[in-house]
Amino acid sequence: MRFFGVVRRPETWLGILFNWLAFPLGLFYFVFLVTGLSLGVGLVVVWVGIPILLVVAGAWWLFGAFERTQARYLLRADVPPAPREWEKVEGVWGKLKAHFGSAATWKDLVYLLAKLPFGIISTTLLVTAVGMVFWFVAMPFFSLFDVRIINGTWVPPLWFGLICLPLGILVFFAALHVLNGWSWVCARWAEVMFGGPHAAAPAAQQPASLVPPTSLAPQAPAAPALPASAPPAAAVAPAPPVPPVPPVAATAPEAPAPIAPVVTQASAPAPAPAEDETTS
């Protein structure tokens, strides 16, 4: 099941490590940055505060680079490496302007100062999860060894401990899911603060063409594209050559055959009737 498979994911334990380190790191960042910035700003009038501020600024760049590495490898967040804006310009004043003029410098400072409240939440979740799992799982052992709890006056019965044991296992897996959800929130926060314009830096660094569009030679209009649904026209094979017809020798026209005259025979006259001898 997916619910119980959370224990086998590497991201689960990497997120727990990140949350476990969040509070001590956040407390250190907060104390160092607040003390250093306050001391540097207060001593600017005697010029001593300027080198202090420069040291603090360099330190918070290193801290930001370390936090980017943590977010990339422990939270699997999509964040770029720490920017080095000062390497793109020459001169001390130009390098200072490039570093302090970058939005990433101030986003790193905000992220480092916000590390303390995020670390408090992470530590609260970890301590609560560990405490709940411990009490649920340990309840049957308190019953077996007659350990008094709740102001030392109550020994949990055995049936109560047997019920708490499977509940403790369920609470353990549920706590892992809750910690994974908080790690996801931390990863998205790191992407918001460490991402920004640096994600599109490779595309922005490509130089634009210096040739104005008016100097380009005019091009012939492209032929209209055929619709995508129409099949390509099949090539028509040329018709095979027709062999020449040999000439036919001219022949004289034949005379029509003579028509034989039709002879009609006249019918012979009928013989005259013979005279009666008696009349003669």
C-alpha positions in Angstrom: 0.0 0.0 0.0 1.1 3.6 -0.7 0.3 4.6 2.9 2.9 2.2 4.3 5.3 2.6 1.4 6.4 6.0 2.6 9.0 4.4 4.9 10.9 3.1 1.8 11.2 6.5 0.1 14.6 8.2 0.4 12.9 11.6 0.2 11.2 10.8 3.5 14.4 10.5 5.5 16.2 13.3 3.6 13.3 15.5 4.5 13.5 14.5 8.2 17.2 15.3 8.1 16.4 18.8 6.7 13.8 19.4 9.3 16.1 18.3 12.1 18.8 20.8 11.0 16.4 23.6 10.4 16.0 25.0 13.9 19.7 25.1 15.0 20.7 26.6 11.6 17.9 29.1 11.7 18.8 30.2 15.2 22.4 30.6 14.2 21.6 32.6 11.1 19.2 34.9 13.0 21.6 35.7 15.8 24.6 36.2 13.5 22.8 38.4 10.9 20.8 40.5 13.3 23.9 41.1 15.5 26.2 41.8 12.6 23.8 44.1 10.7 22.9 46.0 13.8 26.6 46.4 14.8 27.6 47.4 11.3 24.9 50.0 10.8 25.5 51.5 14.2 29.2 51.9 13.5 29.0 53.3 10.0 29.4 56.8 11.2 33.0 56.0 12.4 33.7 54.0 9.2 34.2 50.8 11.3 30.8 49.5 10.3 31.5 49.4 6.6 34.0 46.4 6.8 31.7 44.8 9.3 28.8 45.1 6.8 30.9 43.7 4.0 31.9 40.7 6.1 28.3 40.1 7.0 27.2 40.4 3.4 29.8 37.9 2.3 28.8 35.5 5.1 25.1 35.6 4.1 26.1 34.8 0.5 27.9 31.7 1.8 24.9 30.8 4.0 22.6 31.2 1.0 24.8 29.0 -1.1 24.7 26.3 1.6 20.9 26.5 1.9 20.6 26.2 -1.9 22.6 23.0 -1.7 20.5 21.7 1.1 17.3 22.4 -0.8 18.6 20.8 -3.9 19.9 17.5 -2.4 17.7 17.1 0.7 14.4 18.5 -0.5 14.9 17.7 -4.3 13.9 21.3 -5.0 14.6 22.8 -8.4 16.9 25.7 -7.5 19.9 27.1 -9.4 23.3 27.5 -7.8 24.2 30.7 -6.0 24.7 33.6 -8.5 28.0 35.4 -8.9 27.0 38.7 -10.2 30.3 40.4 -9.3 32.2 38.2 -11.8 30.5 39.9 -14.7 31.9 43.4 -14.1 35.2 45.0 -13.5 36.3 47.3 -10.6 35.6 47.2 -6.9 32.7 49.7 -7.1 31.2 47.9 -10.0 31.4 44.5 -8.2 29.7 46.0 -5.1 26.9 47.5 -7.2 26.4 44.2 -9.1 26.2 42.2 -5.9 23.9 44.5 -3.9 21.9 45.4 -6.9 20.9 41.7 -7.5 17.5 40.7 -6.3 19.0 37.2 -5.4 21.2 38.9 -2.7 18.2 40.2 -0.8 16.1 37.1 -1.3 18.8 35.1 0.3 18.8 37.4 3.3 15.0 37.0 3.7 15.3 33.3 3.4 17.9 33.1 6.1 16.0 35.3 8.5 12.8 33.2 7.8 14.8 30.0 8.5 14.2 30.4 12.3 10.3 30.4 12.2 10.4 27.5 9.7 12.8 25.7 12.0 10.5 26.2 14.9 7.7 24.6 13.0 9.9 21.7 11.8 11.1 21.0 15.3 7.6 21.1 16.7 6.4 18.6 14.2 9.3 16.3 14.8 9.0 16.4 18.6 5.3 15.9 18.5 5.5 12.9 16.1 8.3 11.2 18.1 6.5 11.8 21.4 3.2 10.4 20.2 4.7 7.3 18.7 6.8 6.7 21.8 3.8 6.9 24.2 1.6 4.7 22.0 4.2 2.0 21.5 5.5 2.1 25.1 2.0 1.7 26.7 1.9 -2.1 26.7 5.4 -2.2 28.4 4.1 0.2 31.0 1.3 -2.3 31.6 3.6 -5.3 31.8 6.1 -3.7 34.2 3.6 -1.8 36.3 5.0 1.6 35.4 3.0 4.4 37.0 2.2 7.3 34.7 0.1 10.4 34.9 1.5 11.9 38.1 2.7 8.5 39.2 -0.8 7.3 40.2 -2.1 5.2 37.2 -0.9 2.0 35.7 -2.4 1.4 32.3 -4.2 -2.0 32.0 -2.9 -4.6 29.6 -5.9 -4.4 27.3 -5.3 -0.6 26.9 -1.7 -1.2 26.1 -2.6 -3.8 23.4 -4.9 -1.3 21.8 -2.3 1.4 21.8 0.4 -0.6 20.1 -1.3 -0.9 16.6 -2.4 2.7 17.0 1.2 3.7 17.6 2.2 2.0 14.4 -0.5 3.9 12.4 0.6 7.2 14.1 4.2 6.5 13.0 3.3 6.2 9.3 0.8 9.1 9.5 3.6 11.3 11.1 5.9 10.4 8.2 3.3 11.6 5.7 2.8 14.9 7.7 6.6 15.5 7.7 6.7 14.8 4.0 4.0 17.4 3.4 5.9 20.0 5.4 9.1 19.1 3.5 7.1 19.8 0.3 6.1 23.2 1.6 9.8 24.0 2.4 10.8 22.9 -1.0 8.3 25.2 -2.7 9.4 28.1 -0.4 13.0 27.5 -1.5 12.1 27.5 -5.1 10.2 30.8 -4.7 13.1 32.5 -2.9 16.0 30.9 -4.8 14.5 30.6 -8.3 13.2 33.9 -9.8 15.1 35.4 -12.7 18.0 33.0 -12.6 15.9 30.2 -14.0 15.7 32.1 -17.3 19.3 33.3 -17.3 20.6 31.0 -20.0 18.0 32.2 -22.5 18.5 35.9 -21.5 22.3 35.6 -22.0 22.0 34.9 -25.7 22.9 38.1 -27.7 20.3 39.5 -30.0 21.0 39.9 -33.7 22.7 43.2 -34.5 21.5 43.3 -38.1 18.4 45.5 -38.4 15.4 43.9 -40.0 15.3 46.6 -42.8 18.7 45.5 -44.1 17.7 42.0 -44.8 17.0 41.1 -48.4 13.3 40.7 -49.3 12.3 37.2 -49.5 9.8 35.6 -51.8 6.5 34.8 -50.2 6.3 31.3 -49.0 4.0 28.9 -50.8 0.8 28.2 -49.0 1.2 25.2 -46.8 -1.1 22.3 -47.5 -3.5 21.3 -44.8 -2.1 18.8 -42.4 -5.0 16.4 -43.0 -4.5 16.2 -46.8 -2.4 13.3 -47.9 0.6 14.1 -50.1 0.0 14.0 -53.8 1.3 10.8 -55.4 3.9 11.2 -58.1 2.5 10.6 -61.6 4.6 8.3 -63.6 5.2 9.4 -67.2 3.3 7.4 -69.9 5.4 4.9 -71.8 6.4 6.0 -75.4 4.0 4.9 -78.1 5.9 2.8 -80.8 5.8 4.4 -84.3 3.2 2.9 -86.7 4.8 1.6 -89.9 3.6 3.3 -93.1 1.0 1.4 -95.2 1.5 1.3 -99.0 -1.1 3.1 -100.9 -3.3 0.9 -103.1 -5.4 1.8 -106.1 -9.0 1.9 -105.4 -10.8 -1.1 -106.7 -13.5 -0.6 -109.4 -16.9 -1.5 -108.3 -18.1 -4.9 -109.6 -20.6 -4.6 -112.6 -24.1 -5.2 -111.7 -25.7 -8.0 -113.9 -28.9 -7.0 -115.6 -32.0 -8.7 -114.5 -33.7 -10.4 -117.4 -37.4 -10.8 -117.0 -39.1 -13.4 -119.2 -42.3 -12.3 -120.7 -45.0 -14.7 -120.1 -46.2 -16.6 -123.3 -49.6 -15.7 -124.6 -52.3 -18.0 -123.8 -53.4 -20.2 -126.8 -56.5 -19.3 -128.5 -59.4 -21.5 -127.8 -60.0 -24.1 -130.5 -63.1 -23.7 -132.7 -65.6 -26.3 -132.4 -65.5 -28.6 -135.5 -69.1 -28.8 -135.4 -69.5 -25.2 -136.2 -67.3 -25.5 -139.2 
